[in-house]
Amino acid sequence: MPNPHSMTIGQIELTVFDDGHFDLPVAYFSGLSDDLAARLSDPVTIGANLWLVKTGDRRVLIDTGSGQALKERFPETGMSFETISGEPITDIVLTHMHADHIGGFLGGGFAGVPVHVAKSEWEFWTNPDLPAAVPADQRPMIEAIQTIAGTFADRVVLHDGAADLGNGLTLVPLPGHTPGHRGLRLASDGQELLIAGDALISADVHFAEPNVGYALDGDPTTAAATRRALLSEVAASGVPIAVTHLPYPGLGRVEAEGDAWRFVPL
């Protein structure tokens, strides 16, 4: 695995870890133009990045990666668990609760560390009636998420809206992928960076065609609207972004390109 990648945002230090990659069927992406569909490989490979933020006396882990949760289907995932689980973590922030973001809690990982998550996200996934309310093929995913959530339920800190977490960290609503999906804005000494989580999935798809659907987006219409608004905002502001599933280290700026955008790695 590559060495962790570090950068600073004012007085905040950000370290990126490579947690592996996922090979996804191109059919996971719906509404592709004929031109883009012809250029995509099948499967589509997406990255898996994790972040550690050092700010003040806090060491904040953003998501825990998949750990061992998805190894059977995606053996090239969970690659950074051993490294990040050895770090002295003071807080964990979850962008959302899909298994590739919370799998690191399996086996007692990060015991005792407070876990910050959007209230709407937590309430959706931990609803005891949810497994019976979804199609049968989705129940194993829901049950796995609920099992993992049970391992840290006693230390969850719930937040509404754009919550100030202190030390230059702010939760930013980026809805659509999941009900309470959040990004995390880092701000210090007039500098900023936005960790966008899964608001964007594929570097090859969503900058060129942000309206393209993704199979794991809970609300595809809202997810597409969030992508367009996010890309427009960061292209205009110049604020760099960090994205979970872009190729490691997933850090860069966004530039407008006609009616679309392009990602420029830092």
N, C-alpha and C positions, 0 to 999 in steps of 0.2 A: 504494500500500500504506500502511496506517496506520503511524505512528511506533512504534518499539519501546516496549513497556510495561515499566517498571521498578518494583521494590519491594524492600524489605529484610526479611531474616529475621535479626534480631540484627545481627551484623557481616557477614553474607553479602548480597551484592547479586545479585538475580535479574532478568535482562532476558528478555522474551518477544518473539519475532519471529513475524510472520505469514507462513507459507510458502504461503498460498493455500488451496484447498479441493478436495474431491472430491465429485462427484455420483455416487451409487451407486444401482443399482436397489434398490427396496424388497425384492426377492426375496433380497437378501444377508442379510436378517434373518428368521430362521425361528422359528416358535412364537409369533408375535404374537397377542395377544388380538384379538378382532373389533373391540373399541372402539378400541384403539390403531391397528390397521391402517387403520381408517376415517379416522383423524385424520392419518396420515402422508402427506406428499407423495411422489410418485414422479417423479424420483429423490429420495433422501434426501441432503441436503447435510451433509457433515461438514467440520470445519476441519482445519488442519495447523499446529500450533504447534511452535516450537523454542525452546530455552532456553540462555542463557549465564549461567554462575554465576561470580561473582568472589568468591573467598575466599582470604584471605591474599595470597600472591604468585601465585596460580593463577587462570587464566581457563579454565574448564571448559565445553566445548560439549556439550550433551546431545542426541545424534543430529545428523545432518547434513542432514536433509531429503531431498527426492527429487532435487534438482538438475535435471539434464536427463533422468534415467532414465525418467520416466513422461510426458514432455511429449506424446508422440504420442497417447496415450489420454486423459490428463488435462492439458490445456494450462494450466489455472489452478493448477498446482503448481510447486514449486521457485522460488517468487517471492523468497525471501530469500537465495538462494545467494550472489549477488554481495555482499550486505552482510556475511553471516557469514564468507565466505571471506576478507574483508579484515581480520577481527579477529585480534589476536595471541593465538592459542589455545595453551595449554600442555598440555591433555589433552582427549580426547574420550571420553565415556561413551555406550555404546549401550544403549538399553533392550531392543532386539532387532534382528534383521537383515532385516526386510522392506525392500523396495527403497525405500519412501518414507522410510526412516530412515537408509539408507546410500548413497543415490544421489549425495550430495554428494562422495563420494570419486572419482567418475568424472572423468576428465580431469586427474588428479593433484591434486585438491583436498586440502588439509590435509597436504601432504607432510611426513613426518618426525614428526608429532605422535603420541604414544602413544595407543592405543585400548583402553579398558577394556571388557570384555565378559564375560558369564557363560561359564564353560567349557562347560557343557552346550549353550548356544546356538551357540557357535562349532563345536563338534564335530558337532552335528546338521547345520548348513547346509553345512559344508565337507567332509562325507563324500563321497568320490569315487563311492561306490555309490548315492548318493541319487537322481540323475536317473533311473537305470534302475528304481528301486524305487517310483516314483510314477506315477500315471496320465499318459498322454501329454499331456493338456491342461495338466498342471502343470509339465512339464519346462522350458518356456521361462522360467517364473518362477524355478525352481531354478537353471538355468544362468546367468541374469542375476545372481542373488545370488552365486553362486560366482565369476563373473567380477569383480564388484565387490570381493568379499572378497579376491581375489588381489592387489588393488592396495594393501592395507594389512596383509597377512599377516605381514610382517617386523617389525611393531611392535605386535602385539596383546599385551595384558596380560590374562591369564585369571584369573577369580575364581570361587570356590565360595561358595554360600550367601549370607548377609547380610554382605557384605564391607565393612570399614571402609576407605574411600579416603583418610581424613585430611581435615583442615580442615573438619570438620563434615559430611562427605558419607558416606553409607552406602548401599550397594546393598541393595535389599529384594526378595526373591523374590516375584513376582506371576505364577505359572505359568498356563498354559492357552492363552494367545494364541499363544505359541510355546514350545518346550521350556525355554528359559532366560530367558524374559521377566523383566525386572527393573524396579522403580521405583527412584527415588533420593530418600532422605530428607535434607533440609537441616536442620541443627540448630545454633543459635547463641544464646547468652545466654538460654536458656530458651524460645526460640521455635522452631517447626518448620514445615516445609511438605513435602508429599510429592508428588514428580513421579511420576504413576502411568502414564505412557506410554499403551499401548493396552489397559490392563486394562478400561477403559470406552471405548466407541466413539461412541455417539450420545447427545447430550443429550436427544433426544426419546424415546429407547427405553430405555436401560439403567438409568436411575434409577427409572423407573416399573416396568419389567419386566426385572430383571437376569438372569432365566433365558433370555431370548430369545437364540437362537444368532446368530452372525455368521459369514459364509462363510469368512473368513480365520482364524478361530480353529482352531489345530491340534488342540486337545483341547477340544471344546465343553463337556463336563461339568465339567472342571477350570476352564475359563475362567469358567463361570457361578458355580461355588463361590467362586472368587477374587473376582468382582465382589461377591457378597453379603457375604463376609467383609470386604472393603475398605470397602464402604459402611457397614456396621455399625460398623466400627472408627472411621472418621473422623467419623461422625455422633456417636458417643459421646464422642470426644476433643476434637472441635472443631478438629482440625488441618486447615488448608486444603490443597487439592489443586490440582495443575496437570495437565491432561490433553491429550494430543496433539490429539485430533480434536474437542474441544468448540469452539464458536465462539470466535474470538479475543477476549481473550487466554487463555481456558480456565482461569481462576483462580477459585476460589470455595470455599465450605464446603458440606457436605452436611447436610441435616436429615432426620430420620426423619419419615415421613408415613404413618401406619398401618402396613401391611405392606410399604410401599415407601419410597422416598426422593425428595428433590428437591434440585436443585443451586441454590445461591444465589451468584451471581457476586459477587466482591469489588468 
